[in-house]
Each structure stands twice: as structure tokens, then as C-alpha cells.
Amino acid sequence: MGWLCSGLLFPVSCLVLLQVASSGSMKVLQEPTCVSDYMSISTCEWKMGGPTNCSAELRLLYQLVFQSSETHTCVPENNGGVGCVCHLLMDDVVSMDNYTLDLWAGQQLLWKGSFKPSEHVKPRAPGNLTVHTNVSDTVLLTWSNPYPPDNYLYNDLTYAVNIWSENDPAYSRIHNVTYLKPTLRIPASTLKSGISYRARVRAWAQHYNTTWSEWSPSTKWYNSYREPFEQ
């Protein structure tokens, strides 16, 4: 069963799936993999061996490995084809947190594993991406940090800004923002005048070895910059 673990980006654990004796029993095809936003939500996804009504037939139980901790239940949703997805609510996540996970189909235990949020972080996407075009021949892009100042990731995020042209499909650039301030300045003269551009931004946290966040919603602007007559 080792092939189930290899090639997955965020394995929860590489435990052998529990098999059941009765023929025709529900089985997990690809074991759950989870990521955490390191604030309040962890998302687990997996694939079943056949068509499944995830919300009606399955439950994912999770419990913090801590004395007297409460067992919580997550009701999964269908995620295309034979896929299921579950959003686990986790308050005040810290680096030492470790959870046990049990996937049930009625009274049948399909899979048992564990998940440490700090080792599988996927940051939240930045928000409020805005383009300012009246800043001394500069295109200024600003966005909001998706975390509050008291969160561990607040001062650890770096960003990638993707800018592309709606008129020229071949034009697409990635600008890496490795400083803490969520801004990017681009000389308007480096962009073609008289056409529209779009931009989007995503986040990454180096010290937590995270994956990239999802892209933010894109924003559009028209580049009306004109070279001075003398040039």
C-alpha cells in the first residue's frame, strides 16, 4: 500500500489502510491528506473506492492529543467524482498540536491516522488587492496580510505577484516580494501603454516550509501611461 503515500504533497501519515472482511464494503482509495491555515481551519481531502455520498455516509472524527481533549466531528462534502473534503475547526493552533483522525462509515472504521498542523501549513490567500495608478509614473499594488498581528505567520509571509496582459496572452510576469510590507511598485513605463492588465497575489511562509496559498482574486487596471514628449 506504500504507493498511496508517495507522490502526495501533504501526507497526514503513511499508515496502512484498514481493510474490512465483508465483500462490497466501503473502502478508501487514497488516504486523507490535510493542510492547515495555521489559524482556525484545517482541510482534509481523500478519495473513495467508488461513488459515495460523503455527507450522508461518512464522518471524520478528530481529537487533539491532550489530556481530556474533546472529540470533534466533521461532516465531509463531495469534491468531484469519488473525492471527499472536510473542513476541521481548530482554535489557537500552536506548533506542538497533534491530532488523531478517524474516518468512519457508520460503524465501520475506514482509516485511522494523525495530523500535525504546524508541519502541513498552507497560508490563507491575501486579500484586498488594489492597484493605484496615479503615483508619480508608478503602478502601486497593495494588499492585506491575511493574518492578524498576533498570529505566528503575520511577520513570516512573503509574496508572489502575478501580472499579465489581457491583450497579449504571451505576457505574464511573477514578481517576488520578499520584504514584509505587502506592496509592490512597478514603473509604469515598463508596461505597454493603452492596454489592460490584471494582477493577483499569493503568500508563502519560509520558516514553516509552507506550500503557496491560493491566488487572491485578480484585479484589473488600464495602463494609460505616456512617455514624456522629450523622449
N, C-alpha and C positions, 0 to 999 in steps of 0.2 A: 504493500500500500504506500511505499515511500514516494511514489510519483505524485501523490496528492499534495505533498508538501513542497516539492521542488517546483520552482517557477512561479510561486505565489509571492506577491510583493510584500504582503503583511501577514505572515502566518501567525495564528494565535498560538498553536502548539502543533507538534507533529506526532500526535497520538494516533494509534491505530483506531479506526472507526469500529464501534461496537456492532457486531453482526447479530442478527436475530435468527432463531431457529425456524420459525414458520415461513413457508414459502409465500411469496407475494407480499411480504411485509414491506413497509415503507423504509427506504434507505437513503442515506446521504451520499451523493455522488462526489461532491467536492466540499471538504470540511470548511467550517466558518473561518473567515479572516476578518479582523477588526482593526479599525483605526479610531483614534481619539482626537477631538479638537482641543484637548487639554484644558477644558473649562467646564463643560457640563454635559456633553453628548459624545458617546462612542457609537460607531456604526459598524455592524457586523453583516457580512454577506456570505451566502453559501448557495450551493446547487443541489437539488434533489435528484433522485434517480428516475423520476418520472413526473408527469403533471401533478401539481399539488396546489391546493387552496391554502396558502401559507397561513393566513389569518385565522382560518377555521380549524385547521388540522394541527398546527404547530405552536409551541410555546418555548421561548428561550429564557431560562432562569439564570440569574446572575447574582453573585454574593461576594462582597468584599471579604478577603481572607483576614478576618479580625474577630476578636472575641465578641460574641453576642451581636454580630452584624446581621442585618435583616436580609432575607432573600427577596429579590425583586423579580417581577415577571415582565417580559417584553413580548408583545404581540407582533409577529412579523407581517410584512406586506409582500405581495408578489413583486418580483423585479424582472419581468420579462422571461418568457419560456419557463424553465424549471428553476429559476432563481428566486431566492427569498432575501429580504433585507430587514434588519431590526435596528431601531434607534434606542440605545440604552442611556437612561438618565443617570448621571454621576455627578454629585456635588463635591466641590472642594477637592479636586484631583491633586494628588501630590506624587512625587517620584516613587515612593515606596509602595503605592497602592497595587494590589494584585487581586484579580477576580477569578472565581471559578465560574465556569459556564456549563450549563446542562441543556441540551436540546431535546425536547420531549414531543412525542406524537401520542397524545392521550396518556396511557400508562406505559408506553414503550420509550425507553431511553435510546435515542438515536446516536448521540455523540456527547462526549464529555471532554472539556479542555480548560485552559486557563488563559488569561489575558492581562498584561501589564500595560496600562495606558501610556506611561512615560516612554516605553520602548517602541510605540507604534503611533506616532503623532502625525496628524495631518492638519495643519493650521486652518482656521477659518479664512474665507476669502476676504480681502479688503473691500471696503465699501465707499460710497460717495465719491467716485472718481469724477473729477471736474477738470475741464480744460479752460485756461484763461489765455486769451489771445491778444490782449491789449497791454502786455508787459514789456515795453521797450524792445520791440522786434524779437521777442522770445515767446515761445509756446510753453506755458507753465502748466504742468499737470500736478494735481494734488489729490490725495485720497485719505481715507481714515484708517487708522490701525484697528483691526477687528477685535482687539483685546483691551480691557480696562487696565489702568496703570498698575494695579496690584497683582496682575497676572504674571506668571513667570515668563511668558512668551512676549510680553509687551516690548521689552528692550532687546529682544533677541531676533526680531524679524528683519529679513532683507527681502527685497522685492525684484520682480522682473516685469518690465512694462513692454507690452507688445503693441507696436504701431504699424498699421497697414493702410494702404490706399484703396479706396473703393473704385477708383478709376483705373488703377494699374494692379492687377492681381499678382504680378511678379514682385511688387514692393511690399516687403514685410520685414520689420526690424525688431530685435529684442534689446532693450536697454536694461542693464543690471544696476540696481540701486542698492549699494552695499552700506550706505550710511543710514542712520536711524531715522532721519526726518522723511516722512512719506511724501516726497516731492520729486519732480524731475523737470529740468529746464532744457529745452531744445531750441537752438537758433532757428527762427522761422525761415531763414534763408536756406536751410538745409532741406527744406520740403518744397515741393513744386507748388507754385502759386496757382490759384484758380481751381483747385480740386479739393475734394473732401477726404478726410482721414478719419480713422477710428482708432481707439486705444482701449486696452484692458490691462489689468494688473493682477498678479498673484503673489503669494507670500511663501517664505521658507524660513525655518529656524535652524541655524547651523549647529548650535550646541545640543540640540535634541535630535540631530540627524533625521529630521522630518522628511516627509515627501512634500512636494509642492501642493499648495492649496488649489482649489478650483479657481478658474479665472473669475474675476469680477464681471458684472455686466459691462458691456462696452459702452463708450460714449463717442459721439461724433462731432466734428467741427470742420469748418470750411477755412482753408488757408488762403487768406486774401493778401498776404504779404507781397509787397512790390519792392524790387531793388531801387535804391536811390537813383535819380536821373544821371548823376555824375558817373555812376558805374556802368 
